[in-house]
């Protein structure tokens, strides 16, 4: 391999490595974004359930049981 071929090889190898790094970064971003989307969906469902429970349950009951306790109960049901 002469000097020109070697330089072309190094350039191509560098470009391939960069493409692979970008692909890995993009795929990692997609996985993270999917996780975030799932968390947001779950939080929205909890919010909807809590809002419905607030409509059904009296404020006195929520004060006695506590919202944190209610959230813990919902987490166990999951």
CORGI-V118928 format. One record per run of one state. SS is the DSSP state (A for helix, B for strand, O for the rest). FROM is the first residue (numbers start at 1). TO is the last residue. If there is no record, write none. Layout:
SS:FROM:TO
SS:FROM:TO
This chain:
O:1:2
A:3:56
O:57:58
A:59:65
O:66:66
A:67:77
O:78:78
